[in-house]
Amino acid sequence: MSKKMWGGRFSKPTHPLVEKFTGSIHYDHRLAEYDLLGSMIHVEVLRRAKLLKTSEASKMYKALEALHKKASKGAYVPDPSSEDIHTDIQNKLEKSVGALALKLHTARSRNDQVAFASKLYTKIKAVELGALLSNLIEALGTLSENNRGLLVPAFTHMQHAQVVYLKDYLGAYAEMLKRDAVRLDAAAKNVKLIMGAGAVAGTPIDSAKYEIKSPGRISGALAKSFDIHPVSNSIDAVSDRDFVIDMLSLLSIIGMHISRLSEDLIIWSTKEFGFVELDEAFATGSSLMPQKKNPDVLELARGYAGRLYGNLVNSLTVMKGLPLSYNRDMQLDKEPLFDSIDIVSIELKVFSELVKTLGFNKSRIEEVLEDESLYATDLVYYLVDKGIPFRTAHSVVGRLAKHSIDSSIEIKSMSQAELDKYSDKLLRADIIRLLNPTVSVKSKRSIKREISYVKSHVGS
């Protein structure tokens, strides 16, 4: 059992079951890197407040920096008997610098420590996720460029609707991901790093008097927005978990977008559709049916969306009835946060590679584009151009389409006399010209088609 950061008031040891039930070191150890950065900053605050001598501050800072180097390389090994990561760091520091480590917790509480470390973790992960989003957007752009000019049917209600460029279809997902990147960027900037709240009521140190700066290890895009704010409300500072819920909400939306892309690719890869071919490196087989090539990656991404939603609801439920300020229930926000970040991170990495390998069955797509129902709206606009009111034109083409279906006769095969039964404005030569996918997409002038697949990193 490791040494605790509390206990003077207690005469009995903690029951082993309580140790196991309340401990968080098995998951919050991943906050080590961020908690250590907060401690390095706090050492400088204590030095400026003359609560640490310069020599003491230097010795403690170097010891913390050594631990941080290990943590940033994934080499930090926590003691599994520690209550939490804050305790583990304190104990390791004490082994390194002795009794001097006992001064680190001056004007500090684990309540404000965990808030700072969690916020910094969230802020940095938002930047990393933004870069991963950019990679997927770029991969969609490359896929679009490699299939320039390819036309595909678009669907509404899973029924044939109209013809579109594949680049527009893929571009729809790029637009979703770009919105995700914008939301991530805003979330990262909205996370305010606060120090000096103490347990709930603030501390004797005038944080406004002692300028707090980020340590040198914070660099790059994040450093531009790495500001540590003085305490405006200490109660809110230790009890706020809105930033966790914001991140879980954003991750749920990203997961939903990836799930929609997965669903399209699952459908398009079926024999019934046959539009797209999944690379064997991103598919799996059956233990019984040797012919199978299953889209398991896509199905798991679709399934993980449910877990992302569950993590969001989990955290909302934990927070919904908590009185101010800090309550131990809030310890339970970390596992959903870590889990959701892990899920979305691997999904974005996998999909950035999967998208690059997709192959399109152009002959099959061309076969489907022969469906005349895809051009029904074009025929309506044709009649409108001839002076027929839209609703009338809509009705004319609807009856014509029904006749085509009922009689199993293609519209382009109908005689002029048959077309005249529905409208004398329907000229057979024009109809044959209009029942063409290229003519159809080029007639849509409202679309500027300025889809951008350019990288746009969060925090830049």
C-alpha positions in Angstrom: 0.0 0.0 0.0 1.6 3.3 -1.1 1.8 6.4 1.0 -1.3 8.7 0.8 -1.6 12.4 0.5 -4.0 12.5 3.4 -4.7 10.6 6.5 -3.6 12.6 9.6 -7.2 12.8 10.8 -7.7 9.0 10.5 -6.7 6.4 13.1 -7.8 3.3 11.0 -6.3 2.1 7.7 -8.5 2.1 4.7 -10.2 -1.2 4.1 -8.6 -3.1 1.2 -12.0 -3.3 -0.6 -12.3 0.5 -0.3 -8.8 0.9 -1.6 -9.8 -1.2 -4.7 -13.2 0.5 -5.1 -12.0 4.1 -4.8 -8.6 3.8 -6.6 -8.2 5.4 -10.0 -4.5 4.8 -10.7 -5.3 2.0 -13.2 -6.7 4.5 -15.6 -5.8 8.1 -14.5 -2.1 7.2 -14.9 -2.3 8.5 -18.4 -2.7 12.0 -17.0 0.9 11.7 -15.6 2.4 13.9 -18.4 -0.1 16.6 -17.9 -0.2 16.6 -14.1 3.6 16.8 -14.1 3.4 19.9 -16.4 1.0 21.5 -13.9 3.4 20.6 -11.1 6.3 22.2 -12.9 4.3 25.4 -13.3 3.2 25.3 -9.6 6.9 25.1 -8.5 7.5 28.4 -10.2 4.4 29.9 -8.6 5.6 28.8 -5.2 9.1 30.2 -5.9 7.7 33.6 -6.9 5.5 33.6 -3.9 8.6 33.0 -1.8 7.2 29.7 -0.5 10.1 27.9 -2.1 13.7 29.0 -2.2 15.3 29.3 -5.6 17.5 26.3 -4.9 14.6 24.3 -3.7 12.5 25.2 -6.8 15.4 24.3 -9.1 15.9 20.9 -7.5 12.2 20.1 -7.5 11.7 21.3 -11.0 14.5 19.1 -12.4 13.1 16.1 -10.6 9.7 16.8 -12.0 11.2 17.4 -15.5 12.9 14.0 -15.3 9.6 12.3 -14.5 7.9 14.2 -17.3 10.5 13.0 -19.8 9.6 9.5 -18.9 5.9 10.2 -19.1 6.1 11.8 -22.5 8.0 8.8 -23.8 5.5 6.4 -22.3 8.1 5.1 -19.9 6.4 6.3 -16.7 5.6 3.2 -14.6 3.0 4.0 -11.9 2.8 2.0 -8.6 -0.5 0.1 -8.9 -1.0 0.5 -5.1 -1.1 4.3 -5.4 -4.5 5.8 -4.9 -4.3 8.0 -8.0 -1.7 9.6 -10.3 -1.3 12.7 -8.1 -0.3 10.5 -5.2 2.0 8.4 -7.3 3.8 11.5 -8.6 4.1 12.9 -5.1 5.6 9.6 -3.8 8.1 9.3 -6.7 9.1 12.9 -6.2 9.7 12.3 -2.5 12.0 9.3 -3.4 13.9 11.7 -5.6 14.2 14.8 -3.5 13.2 13.7 0.0 11.3 15.8 2.4 11.4 18.8 0.0 8.6 17.1 -2.0 6.3 17.7 0.9 6.3 21.4 0.0 4.9 20.8 -3.5 1.3 20.6 -2.3 1.4 24.0 -0.7 -1.6 26.0 -1.8 -2.8 23.1 -3.9 -5.5 20.4 -3.9 -6.1 17.3 -5.9 -9.4 19.0 -6.8 -7.7 21.7 -8.8 -4.9 19.4 -9.9 -7.1 17.0 -11.7 -9.1 19.7 -13.3 -5.9 21.3 -14.7 -4.5 18.0 -15.9 -7.7 16.8 -17.5 -8.2 20.1 -19.2 -4.6 20.1 -20.6 -5.0 16.5 -21.7 -8.3 17.4 -23.5 -6.7 20.4 -25.1 -3.8 18.5 -26.4 -5.9 15.6 -27.6 -8.2 18.0 -29.5 -5.1 19.2 -31.4 -4.0 15.7 -32.2 -7.5 14.7 -33.3 -7.7 17.8 -35.5 -4.6 16.6 -37.4 -6.1 13.1 -37.8 -9.3 14.6 -39.2 -7.2 16.6 -41.7 -5.5 13.4 -42.8 -8.9 11.7 -43.5 -10.2 14.8 -45.3 -7.0 14.8 -47.5 -7.5 11.0 -48.2 -11.0 11.7 -49.4 -9.7 14.4 -51.6 -7.1 12.0 -53.1 -9.8 9.4 -53.7 -11.9 12.0 -55.4 -9.0 13.1 -57.6 -8.2 9.6 -58.6 -11.8 9.1 -59.8 -12.3 12.5 -61.4 -15.4 12.7 -63.5 -16.9 9.5 -62.1 -20.7 9.8 -61.8 -22.8 7.9 -59.3 -26.5 7.7 -58.4 -27.5 9.7 -55.3 -30.2 8.4 -53.1 -33.0 9.8 -50.9 -34.9 7.4 -48.7 -32.5 4.8 -50.2 -34.3 5.1 -53.5 -32.7 6.3 -56.8 -32.8 10.1 -56.8 -30.5 11.9 -59.2 -27.1 11.6 -60.7 -24.1 13.3 -58.9 -20.3 13.4 -59.2 -18.5 11.0 -56.9 -16.4 14.0 -55.8 -19.6 15.6 -54.5 -20.6 12.4 -52.7 -17.2 12.1 -51.1 -17.2 15.9 -50.6 -20.3 15.6 -48.4 -18.3 13.6 -45.9 -15.4 16.0 -46.2 -17.7 18.8 -45.3 -18.9 16.9 -42.2 -15.3 16.3 -41.1 -14.4 20.0 -41.7 -17.3 21.0 -39.4 -15.9 18.5 -36.9 -12.5 20.1 -37.1 -14.0 23.6 -36.6 -15.9 22.4 -33.5 -12.7 20.7 -32.2 -10.8 23.9 -32.7 -13.4 25.9 -30.8 -13.5 23.4 -28.0 -9.7 23.4 -27.6 -9.7 27.2 -27.4 -12.6 27.3 -25.0 -10.9 25.0 -22.5 -9.4 27.5 -19.9 -6.5 26.3 -17.9 -6.9 27.6 -14.4 -4.6 27.3 -11.4 -5.0 28.6 -7.9 -8.5 27.3 -7.0 -7.3 25.1 -4.2 -9.9 22.7 -2.9 -12.8 25.1 -3.3 -12.1 28.5 -1.8 -8.9 29.6 -3.5 -5.5 29.9 -1.9 -3.4 32.6 0.0 -1.3 33.2 -3.2 -2.3 36.2 -5.3 -2.2 34.5 -8.7 -2.7 37.8 -10.5 0.5 39.1 -8.9 2.6 36.1 -10.0 2.5 35.7 -13.8 2.0 32.0 -14.7 3.7 30.8 -17.9 3.6 27.4 -19.6 6.8 25.3 -19.3 9.1 25.1 -22.3 7.8 21.6 -23.2 4.5 23.0 -24.4 5.4 24.1 -28.0 4.0 24.3 -31.5 0.4 25.2 -32.3 -0.8 24.5 -28.7 1.6 27.0 -27.2 -0.1 29.8 -29.1 -3.3 29.2 -27.1 -1.7 27.9 -23.9 -2.8 30.6 -21.4 -3.2 29.9 -17.7 -6.0 32.0 -16.3 -6.3 33.4 -12.8 -9.2 32.1 -10.8 -12.4 34.0 -11.3 -14.6 31.5 -9.4 -12.8 28.8 -7.5 -16.0 26.9 -6.9 -16.6 26.5 -10.6 -13.0 25.8 -11.3 -12.9 22.6 -9.3 -16.5 21.4 -10.2 -16.6 22.2 -13.9 -16.6 19.2 -16.2 -18.4 20.9 -19.2 -15.2 20.6 -21.1 -15.3 16.8 -20.8 -19.0 16.7 -21.9 -18.2 19.1 -24.8 -15.4 16.7 -26.0 -17.5 13.6 -25.6 -20.3 15.3 -27.6 -17.9 16.3 -30.4 -16.4 12.8 -30.4 -19.9 11.4 -30.7 -20.6 13.5 -33.7 -17.4 12.5 -35.4 -18.2 8.9 -34.6 -21.6 9.4 -36.2 -20.1 10.8 -39.4 -17.7 7.9 -39.6 -20.6 5.5 -39.0 -22.5 7.1 -41.9 -19.6 6.7 -44.2 -19.2 3.1 -43.0 -22.9 2.4 -43.8 -22.6 3.8 -47.3 -19.5 1.7 -48.0 -21.1 -1.4 -46.5 -24.1 -1.0 -48.8 -22.0 0.0 -51.8 -19.8 -3.1 -51.4 -22.6 -5.6 -51.4 -23.2 -7.8 -54.5 -26.6 -6.1 -54.8 -24.9 -2.7 -55.3 -21.4 -3.7 -56.4 -20.2 0.0 -56.6 -17.1 -0.3 -54.5 -14.5 -3.0 -53.8 -12.9 -3.1 -50.3 -9.2 -3.9 -50.2 -8.4 -7.3 -48.7 -6.2 -5.6 -46.1 -9.2 -3.9 -44.7 -11.6 -6.8 -44.7 -11.9 -10.2 -42.9 -13.1 -13.7 -43.9 -15.5 -16.3 -42.5 -14.4 -19.2 -40.4 -17.1 -21.3 -42.2 -17.8 -19.8 -45.6 -14.6 -19.6 -47.6 -15.9 -17.2 -50.2 -16.7 -14.3 -47.8 -15.0 -11.0 -47.6 -16.6 -9.1 -44.8 -16.5 -5.4 -44.1 -15.8 -5.9 -40.4 -13.8 -2.7 -40.0 -16.8 -0.7 -41.3 -19.2 -2.6 -39.1 -17.2 -2.1 -36.0 -16.9 1.7 -36.7 -20.7 1.7 -37.0 -21.0 -0.2 -33.7 -18.6 2.0 -31.9 -20.8 5.0 -32.5 -23.1 3.5 -29.9 -20.3 3.3 -27.3 -19.4 6.9 -28.0 -23.0 8.0 -27.4 -23.0 5.8 -24.2 -19.9 7.6 -22.9 -21.5 11.0 -23.4 -24.7 9.9 -21.6 -22.6 8.3 -18.9 -20.9 11.6 -18.1 -24.1 13.7 -18.4 -25.7 11.3 -15.9 -22.8 11.5 -13.5 -22.9 15.3 -13.4 -26.7 15.9 -13.5 -27.3 15.8 -9.8 -24.1 16.9 -8.2 -24.2 19.7 -5.7 -21.3 22.2 -5.7 -18.5 21.8 -5.7 -16.2 18.8 -6.1 -17.6 15.3 -5.5 -15.8 12.0 -5.9 -18.4 11.0 -8.6 -16.4 13.3 -10.9 -13.5 10.8 -10.8 -15.7 8.7 -13.2 -15.5 11.2 -16.0 -12.0 10.0 -17.1 -12.7 6.5 -18.4 -15.4 7.7 -20.8 -13.2 10.5 -22.0 -10.2 8.3 -22.5 -12.2 5.6 -24.1 -13.9 7.9 -26.6 -10.6 9.6 -27.6 -9.0 6.2 -28.1 -11.9 5.0 -30.3 -12.1 8.1 -32.5 -8.3 8.3 -32.8 -8.0 4.7 -34.1 -11.0 5.2 -36.4 -9.6 8.3 -38.0 -6.2 6.5 -38.5 -7.8 3.4 -40.0 -10.2 5.2 -42.3 -7.4 7.5 -43.6 -5.7 4.4 -44.9 -8.8 2.4 -45.9 -10.1 5.3 -48.1 -6.9 5.3 -50.1 -7.5 1.7 -51.1 -11.1 1.9 -52.3 -11.7 0.8 -55.9 -14.9 1.6 -57.8 -16.6 -0.8 -60.2 -17.3 1.7 -63.0 -19.0 -0.7 -65.3 -21.5 -1.6 -62.6 -22.1 2.0 -61.8 -22.7 2.9 -65.5 -25.2 0.0 -65.6 -27.1 1.5 -62.7 -27.0 5.0 -64.3 -29.1 3.6 -67.1 -32.1 3.8 -64.8 -34.3 6.4 -66.3 -35.9 7.3 -63.0 -32.6 9.2 -62.2 -33.5 11.7 -64.9 -37.2 12.3 -64.1 -36.5 15.7 -62.4 -34.5 16.7 -65.5 -37.6 16.1 -67.6 -39.6 18.2 -65.3 -37.2 21.1 -65.7 -37.3 20.5 -69.5 -41.1 21.1 -69.5 -40.8 24.1 -67.2 -38.4 25.6 -69.7 -41.1 25.2 -72.3 -43.5 27.3 -70.2 -45.4 24.5 -68.3 -46.0 25.3 -64.6 -43.8 23.2 -62.3 -46.6 21.3 -60.6 -48.2 20.5 -63.9 -44.8 19.3 -65.3 -44.2 17.3 -62.1 -47.6 15.5 -62.7 -46.9 14.9 -66.4 -43.5 13.2 -65.7 -44.9 11.3 -62.8 -47.7 9.8 -65.0 -45.1 9.1 -67.7 -42.8 7.3 -65.3 -45.7 5.2 -64.0 -46.6 4.2 -67.5 -43.0 3.2 -68.2 -42.9 1.0 -65.1 -46.4 -0.6 -65.7 -45.8 -1.3 -69.3 -42.0 -2.2 -69.0 -41.2 0.2 -71.7 -38.3 2.6 -71.4 -39.2 6.3 -72.0 -36.5 6.6 -74.6 -38.1 3.7 -76.5 -41.5 5.3 -76.6 -42.8 6.7 -79.9 -43.5 10.4 -80.3 -47.2 9.5 -80.4 -47.0 7.8 -77.0 -45.1 10.9 -75.6 -47.8 13.2 -77.0 -50.4 11.5 -74.8 -48.7 13.1 -71.8 -47.6 16.4 -73.3 -47.0 17.6 -76.8 -44.0 19.4 -75.4 -42.1 16.1 -74.9 -40.0 15.9 -78.1 -38.5 12.4 -78.4 -35.1 13.7 -79.7 -34.8 16.0 -76.6 -35.9 13.2 -74.3 -33.1 10.9 -75.5 -30.6 13.6 -75.1 -31.7 14.4 -71.5 -31.6 10.8 -70.3 -27.9 11.0 -70.0 -25.9 11.2 -66.7 -23.3 13.8 -68.0 -26.1 16.1 -69.3 -27.9 15.7 -66.0 -25.0 16.7 -63.7 -23.9 19.6 -66.0 -27.4 21.1 -65.9 -27.1 21.8 -62.2 -25.7 25.3 -62.1 -26.4 26.2 -58.4 -23.5 24.1 -57.2 -20.2 26.0 -57.1 -18.3 22.8 -56.3 -15.7 24.4 -54.3 -15.2 21.5 -51.9 -11.9 21.9 -50.1 -9.9 18.8 -49.0 -7.0 21.1 -47.8 -5.7 20.3 -44.4 -6.8 22.6 -41.6 -5.2 21.8 -38.3 -6.9 22.5 -35.0 -5.0 25.0 -32.9 -3.1 26.5 -35.8 
